[in-house]
Amino acid sequence: MKYTLLVILLLIKSELFSQGLVVNEISNGTSGTKEFIELLVIGSTSQPTGVIDISGWIIDDNNGDFEALSGAGVAAGHYRFVSYPPVKIGSLIIIYNHDDRNDNMIPDDELDSDNDFVYVLPINSRYLERCTSLPSSTNGSLYSPCTYSSLPTQTWTSIGLRNGGDVTQVRKPDYSFYHGFSYGDVLNPYPTFPIEFGGSSSFNVRTGSGTVRNYFLDCGDWTLQTNYQRGDANFDTPGLPNTGDNTTLVARVRYGMFNYSNLGDLVNCQAIILDNDNLNFKAKIINNSVNIVWDLNNDYNKYILEKSNDGYNFYEIYSGSNNYFIGGLERHNYYRLKLVEYNDEFTYTNTIYVEGGKDAILTIYPNPTQDFINIKTNLENINYELYTISGQKKLCGRVRDNILDIRNLPKGLYYIFLETKESFHSFKIQKI
């Protein structure tokens, strides 16, 4: 009887699970209000992939609601998405302060025009609207009724992050609490997560000052404090997964392989290795290094191995006419094989996502920029190539002193490829 009841409860929980937004990273920035909020779009057991409607979903910094206190220094107002087209499950949505732009912020992309599963919205976006009054400092629990306004009233203050301590929370269109956490001196988390998340209490990531700090999800159950970390805002990562394990989590959500019925399932943080026995295109991990092997029966003119750090933008790393083995490749990347026939027609194998090797720290800033690009990294001997958006190579060479001079380039969008012996990274930048 107990076993039957447990199965029924799990089934009910699975059916109740609603798609939505969980907080993947927040940053106080390096100075001033160079802040942003990054949200991960999650699916559900019944809809693990596809698109969902987030219009009406609310973003707020309501610490009074978290502390169950009135007069707790609540910043008046909140924001919600308005008239927003459906977004892809597995996407990252960044909302940032355009009046004090984060040093690592990437170019605006409100509708994911480049299809990289990253949406970037300044706080004055036409897809955000602000309630200027609720919640208020006298009652931190009320969100309705409220009159919303759009441009030109948007300012960051309604969801800004206080250095001493604050909250970022997501609420459903019906105003009920969905996800969020506190940090710093907000010590008495009050809201409970919805029943599909287990109904447990919200949490404080870490006490202490939030100055030049970011707070981010690593991997696992996003209702547990132990799965979040506090880091250095100099190395915040808007639009990118936070860690190697966070890359795995985002990939599993994006590919519909996340177990929503058990957020703590260890498989949710295990690398996705997809083998196709018919094509015999495989990834193997040997001595913590990624090795790609293919041994195809078909007679192709050329084999082109491609790699990607986001699963959508692929770049060639090998081209040849023989079945081959490539070893020593970087972890937390996607690989696929392009099979070119003698008439130049081609097909692709399945895409593989694997791990192996050490985590690389590599960010660029500022972006957009006028003259120089700074590189923060733990890597050495980095070569670079810079291309126009149409594919014309403009610069190349060895990175010196972690600075690239682009003063002589015309304004526009560019791709930068940074490569070491063990790793390969790509960025899209804007010269203004």
For each residue, the residues with C-beta under 8 A, 3 or more apart:
1: 4 5
2: 5 6
3: 6 7
4: 1 7 8
5: 1 2 8 9
6: 2 3 9 10
7: 3 4 10 11
8: 4 5 11 12
9: 5 6 12 13
10: 6 7 13 14 261
11: 7 8 14 15
12: 8 9 15 16
13: 9 10 16 17 195 196 261
14: 10 11 17 44 45 46 260 261
15: 11 12 45 46
16: 12 13 195 196
17: 13 14 44 45 46 196 260 261
18: 44 172 194 196
19: 41 42 43 44 47 52 89
20: 41 42 52 54 57 170 172 178 179
21: 39 40 41 42 54 57 93 170 178 179
22: 39 40 42 170 178 179 217 222
23: 26 37 38 39 40 168 169 170 179 180 181 217 222
24: 38 39 40 92 216 217 242 246 250
25: 36 37 38 214 215 216 217 236 237 238 242
26: 23 35 36 37 38 161 168 214 215 216
27: 34 35 36 102 213 214 215 233 236 238
28: 34 35 161 163 210 211 212 213 214 233
29: 32 33 34 35 36 100 102 103 212 233 236
30: 34 103 212 233 234
31: 34 212
32: 29 100
33: 29 97 99 100 156 160
34: 27 28 29 30 31 97 100 101 102 103 233
35: 26 27 28 29 96 97 100 102 156 160 161
36: 25 26 27 29 94 95 96 97 102 105 236 238
37: 23 25 26 59 94 95 96 159 168
38: 23 24 25 26 92 93 94 238 239
39: 21 22 23 24 59 92 93 94 95 170
40: 21 22 23 24 90 91 92 217 250 253
41: 19 20 21 52 54 87 88 89 90 91 92 93 253
42: 19 20 21 22 89 253 258 260
43: 19 47 48 49 50 52 89 90 253 256 258 260
44: 14 17 18 19 47 48 196 260
45: 14 15 17 48 260 261
46: 14 15 17
47: 19 43 44 50 52 89
48: 43 44 45 89 256 257 258 260
49: 43 89 90 254 255 256
50: 43 47 88 89
51: 86 87 88 89
52: 19 20 41 43 47 86 87 89
53: 84 86
54: 20 21 41 57 81 84 86 87
55: 81 82 83 84 173
56: 80 81 82 172 173
57: 20 21 54 80 81 170 171 172 173 178
58: 78 79 80 143 170 171 172 173 175
59: 37 39 78 79 80 95 159 168 169 170 171
60: 65 78 79 135 158 159 167 168 169 171
61: 75 158 159 160 161 162 166 167 168 169
62: 65 66 74 78 135 140 167 169
63: 66 67 72 73 74 140 162 165 166 167 182 186
64: 67 69 70 71 72 73 74 135 137 139 140 141
65: 60 62 68 74 135 140 141 167 169 177 190 191
66: 62 63 167 169 180 182 186 188 189 190 191 202
67: 63 64 72 140 186 187 188 190
68: 65 188 190
69: 64 72 140
70: 64 137 138 139 140
71: 64 137 138
72: 63 64 67 69 137 140
73: 63 64 137 162
74: 62 63 64 65 135 136 137 140
75: 61 157 158 159 160
76: 132 133 134 135 136 137 158
77: 130 131 132 133 134 135 157 158
78: 58 59 60 62 130 131 134 135 143 158 159
79: 58 59 60 95 123 128 129 130 131 154 158 159
80: 56 57 58 59 128 129 131 148 173
81: 54 55 56 57 84 127 128
82: 55 56 127 128 129 148 150
83: 55 126 127
84: 53 54 55 81 87 127
85: 111
86: 51 52 53 54
87: 41 51 52 54 84 91 93 112 119
88: 41 50 51 91 112 117 254
89: 19 41 42 43 47 48 49 50 51 52 253 254 256
90: 40 41 43 49 117 250 251 253 254 255
91: 40 41 87 88 112 117 118 119 254
92: 24 38 39 40 41 117 118 119 239 240 250
93: 21 38 39 41 87 119 121
94: 36 37 38 39 105 106 118 119 120 121 238 239
95: 36 37 39 59 79 121 122 123 125 128 159
96: 35 36 37 101 102 105 120 121 122 123 238
97: 33 34 35 36 100 101 102 122 123 156 160
98: 101 122 123 124
99: 33 123 155 156
100: 29 32 33 34 35 97 156
101: 34 96 97 98 105 366
102: 27 29 34 35 36 96 97 105 236 238
103: 29 30 34 234 365 366
104: 236 237 238 363 364 365 366 367
105: 36 94 96 101 102 120 238 366 367
106: 94 109 118 120 238 239 367 428
107: 120 367 368 413 428 429 430
108: 120 121 122
109: 106 112 113 114 118 119 120
110: 119 120 121 125 126 127
111: 85 119
112: 87 88 91 109 115 116 117 118 119
113: 109
114: 109 428
115: 112 312
116: 112 310 312 313
117: 88 90 91 92 112 254 310 311 312
118: 91 92 94 106 109 112 239
119: 87 91 92 93 94 109 110 111 112
120: 94 96 105 106 107 108 109 110 238 239
121: 93 94 95 96 108 110 125 127 128
122: 95 96 97 98 108 125
123: 79 95 96 97 98 99 128 154 155 156 159
124: 98 128 151 152 154
125: 95 110 121 122 128 154
126: 83 110 150 151
127: 81 82 83 84 110 121
128: 79 80 81 82 95 121 123 124 125 150 154
129: 79 80 82 148 149 150 154
130: 77 78 79 148 149 150 153 154 155 158
131: 77 78 79 80 134 143 146 147 148 149 158
132: 76 77 147 149 153 158
133: 76 77 136 146 147
134: 76 77 78 131 142 143 144 146
135: 60 62 64 65 74 76 77 78 139 140 141 142 143
136: 74 76 133 139 140 142
137: 64 70 71 72 73 74 76 140
138: 70 71
139: 64 70 135 136 142
140: 62 63 64 65 67 69 70 72 74 135 136 137
141: 64 65 135
142: 134 135 136 139
143: 58 78 131 134 135 146 171 175
144: 134 175
145:
146: 131 133 134 143
147: 131 132 133
148: 80 82 129 130 131
149: 129 130 131 132 153
150: 82 126 128 129 130 153 154
151: 124 126 154
152: 124
153: 130 132 149 150
154: 79 123 124 125 128 129 130 150 151
155: 99 123 130 158
156: 33 35 97 99 100 123 159 160
157: 75 77 160
158: 60 61 75 76 77 78 79 130 131 132 155
159: 37 59 60 61 75 78 79 95 123 156 168
160: 33 35 61 75 97 156 157 166
161: 26 28 35 61 166 168 210
162: 61 63 73 165 166 184 210
163: 28 184 209 210 211
164: 184 185 209 210
165: 63 162 182 183 184 185 186 187 207 210
166: 61 63 160 161 162 182 183 184 186 210
167: 60 61 62 63 65 66 180 181 182 183 186
168: 23 26 37 59 60 61 159 161 180 181
169: 23 59 60 61 62 65 66 177 178 179 180 181 191 202
170: 20 21 22 23 39 57 58 59 178 179 180
171: 57 58 59 60 143 175 176 177 178
172: 18 20 56 57 58 175 176 178
173: 55 56 57 58 80
174:
175: 58 143 144 171 172
176: 171 172 194
177: 65 169 171 180 191 192 193 194 202
178: 20 21 22 57 169 170 171 172 193 194
179: 20 21 22 23 169 170 193 197 222 223
180: 23 66 167 168 169 170 177 191 202
181: 23 167 168 169 189 202 203 204 205 215 225 228
182: 63 66 165 166 167 186 187 189 202 203 204 205
183: 165 166 167 186 204 205 206 207 210 213 215 230
184: 162 163 164 165 166 204 206 207 208 209 210
185: 164 165 207
186: 63 66 67 165 166 167 182 183 189 204
187: 67 165 182 204 207
188: 66 67 68
189: 66 181 182 186 201 202 203 204
190: 65 66 67 68 201 202
191: 65 66 169 177 180 201 202
192: 177 199 200 201 202
193: 177 178 179 197 198 199 200 201 202 223
194: 18 176 177 178 197 199
195: 13 16 198 199
196: 13 16 17 18 44 260
197: 179 193 194 200 222 223 263
198: 193 195 221 223 263
199: 192 193 194 195
200: 192 193 197 223 224
201: 189 190 191 192 193
202: 66 169 177 180 181 182 189 190 191 192 193 223
203: 181 182 189 223 224 225 228
204: 181 182 183 184 186 187 189 207 225
205: 181 182 183 215 225 228 229 230
206: 183 184 215 230
207: 165 183 184 185 187 204
208: 184 230
209: 163 164 184 213
210: 28 161 162 163 164 165 166 183 184 213 215
211: 28 163
212: 28 29 30 31 232 233 234
213: 27 28 183 209 210 230 231 232 233
214: 25 26 27 28 230 231 232 233 235 236
215: 25 26 27 181 183 205 206 210 228 229 230 231
216: 24 25 26 228 229 231 236 237 242 243 246
217: 22 23 24 25 40 222 227 228 242 246 249
218: 227 228 229 242 243 245 246
219: 227 243 245 246 248 249 268 269
220: 224 226 227 249 263 264 268 269
221: 198 224 227 263 264
222: 22 23 179 197 217 227 263
223: 179 193 197 198 200 202 203 263
224: 200 203 220 221 227 228 264
225: 181 203 204 205 228
226: 220
227: 217 218 219 220 221 222 224
228: 181 203 205 215 216 217 218 224 225
229: 205 215 216 218 242 243
230: 183 205 206 208 213 214 215
231: 213 214 215 216 235 236 242
232: 212 213 214 235 236
233: 27 28 29 30 34 212 213 214 236
234: 30 103 212 376
235: 214 231 232 361 363 376
236: 25 27 29 36 102 104 214 216 231 232 233
237: 25 104 216 240 241 242 363
238: 25 27 36 38 94 96 102 104 105 106 120
239: 38 92 94 106 118 120
240: 92 237
241: 237 244 246 247 249 250 332
242: 24 25 216 217 218 229 231 237 246
243: 216 218 219 229 246 247 359
244: 241 247 248 331 332 355 359
245: 218 219 248 249 269
246: 24 216 217 218 219 241 242 243 249 250
247: 241 243 244 250 251 332
248: 219 244 245 251 252 269 270 271 272 332 353 355
249: 217 219 220 241 245 246 252 253 258 268 269
250: 24 40 90 92 241 246 247 253 254
251: 90 247 248 254 255 257 272 311 353
252: 248 249 255 257 258 268 272
253: 40 41 42 43 89 90 249 250 256 258
254: 49 88 89 90 91 117 250 251 311
255: 49 90 251 252 272 311 353
256: 43 48 49 89 253
257: 48 251 252 272
258: 42 43 48 249 252 253 268
259: 262 263 265 267 268
260: 14 17 42 43 44 45 48 196 263
261: 10 13 14 17 45
262: 259 265
263: 197 198 220 221 222 223 259 260 268
264: 220 221 224 268
265: 259 262 268
266: 269 270
267: 259 270
268: 219 220 249 252 258 259 263 264 265
269: 219 220 245 248 249 266
270: 248 266 267
271: 248 353 354 355
272: 248 251 252 255 257 352 353 354
273: 283 352 353 354
274: 350 351 352 353
275: 281 282 283 352
276: 279 280 281 349 350
277: 280
278:
279: 276 294 296 337 349 350
280: 276 277 293 294 295 296 297
281: 275 276 292 293 294 296 337 349 350 352
282: 275 292 293 294 352
283: 273 275 290 291 292 293 335 352 354
284: 290 291 293
285: 288 289 290 291 354 355 356
286: 289 291 327
287:
288: 285 356 357
289: 285 286 327 328 329 356 357
290: 283 284 285 327 328 329 330 331 333 354 355 356 357
291: 283 284 285 286 325 326 327 328 329 356
292: 281 282 283 305 325 326 327 329 335 352
293: 280 281 282 283 284 325
294: 279 280 281 282 303 323 324 337 349
295: 280 323
296: 279 280 281 300 303 323 339
297: 280
298: 339
299:
300: 296 303 339 340 341
301: 321 340 341 342 344
302: 319 320 321 340
303: 294 296 300 318 319 320 321 322 323 324 337 338 339 340
304: 316 318 319 337 338 340
305: 292 316 317 318 319 324 326 335 336 337 338
306: 314 315 316 317 335 336 337 338
307: 314 315 317 329 330 333 334 335 424
308: 311 312 313 314 315 333 334 335 336
309: 313 332 333 334 424 425 426
310: 116 117 313 334
311: 117 251 254 255 308 334 351 353
312: 115 116 117 308
313: 116 308 309 310 426
314: 306 307 308 334 336
315: 306 307 308 417 424 426
316: 304 305 306 319 338
317: 305 306 307 326 424
318: 303 304 305 324 326
319: 302 303 304 305 316
320: 302 303 324
321: 301 302 303
322: 303
323: 294 295 296 303
324: 294 303 305 318 320
325: 291 292 293
326: 291 292 305 317 318 329
327: 286 289 290 291 292
328: 289 290 291 357 422
329: 289 290 291 292 307 326 333 335 356 357
330: 290 307 333 356 357 360 422 423 424
331: 244 290 354 355 356 357 358 359
332: 241 244 247 248 309 355 359
333: 290 307 308 309 329 330 353 354 424
334: 307 308 309 310 311 314 351 352 353
335: 283 292 305 306 307 308 329 351 352 353 354
336: 305 306 308 314 348 349 350 351 352
337: 279 281 294 303 304 305 306 348 349
338: 303 304 305 306 316 346 347 348
339: 296 298 300 303 346 347 348 349
340: 300 301 302 303 304 344 345 346
341: 300 301 344 345 346
342: 301
343:
344: 301 340 341
345: 340 341
346: 338 339 340 341
347: 338 339
348: 336 337 338 339 351
349: 276 279 281 294 336 337 339
350: 274 276 279 281 336
351: 274 311 334 335 336 348
352: 272 273 274 275 281 282 283 292 334 335 336
353: 248 251 255 271 272 273 274 311 333 334 335
354: 271 272 273 283 285 290 331 333 335
355: 244 248 271 285 290 331 332
356: 285 288 289 290 291 329 330 331
357: 288 289 290 328 329 330 331 422 423
358: 331 422
359: 243 244 331 332
360: 330 377 378 379 422 423 425
361: 235 376 377 378 379
362: 375 376 377 378 379 418 423 425
363: 104 235 237 375 376 377
364: 104 367 373 374 375 376 416 427 429
365: 103 104 369 373 374 376
366: 101 103 104 105 369 373 374
367: 104 105 106 107 364 373 427 429 430
368: 107 429 430 431 432
369: 365 366 372 373 406 429 430 431 432
370: 407 431 432
371: 405 406 407
372: 369 403 404 405 406 407
373: 364 365 366 367 369 403 404 406 416 429
374: 364 365 366 402 403
375: 362 363 364 382 399 402 403 404 418
376: 234 235 361 362 363 364 365 402
377: 360 361 362 363 382 402
378: 360 361 362
379: 360 361 362 382 420 423
380: 420
381: 398 420 421
382: 375 377 379 398 399 418 419 420
383: 396 397 398 399 418 419 420
384: 395 396 397 398 399 404 416 417 418 419
385: 393 395 396 416 417 419
386: 393 394 395 396 404 406 409 414 415 416 417
387: 391 392 393 394 414 415 417
388: 391 392 394 412 413 414 415
389: 412 413 414 415
390:
391: 387 388
392: 387 388
393: 385 386 387 396
394: 386 387 388 409 414
395: 384 385 386 404 406 409
396: 383 384 385 386 393
397: 383 384
398: 381 382 383 384
399: 375 382 383 384 402 403 404 418
400: 403
401:
402: 374 375 376 377 399
403: 372 373 374 375 399 400
404: 372 373 375 384 386 395 399 416
405: 371 372 408
406: 369 371 372 373 386 395 409 414 431
407: 370 371 372
408: 405
409: 386 394 395 406 412 414 431
410: 431
411: 431 432
412: 388 389 409 430 431
413: 107 388 389 428 429 430 431
414: 386 387 388 389 394 406 409 428 429 430 431
415: 386 387 388 389 426 427 428 429
416: 364 373 384 385 386 404 426 427 428 429
417: 315 384 385 386 387 424 425 426
418: 362 375 382 383 384 399 424 425 426 427
419: 382 383 384 385 423 424 425
420: 379 380 381 382 383 423 424
421: 381
422: 328 330 357 358 360
423: 330 357 360 362 379 419 420
424: 307 309 315 317 330 333 417 418 419 420
425: 309 360 362 417 418 419
426: 309 313 315 415 416 417 418
427: 364 367 415 416 418
428: 106 107 114 413 414 415 416
429: 107 364 367 368 369 373 413 414 415 416
430: 107 367 368 369 412 413 414
431: 368 369 370 406 409 410 411 412 413 414
432: 368 369 370 411
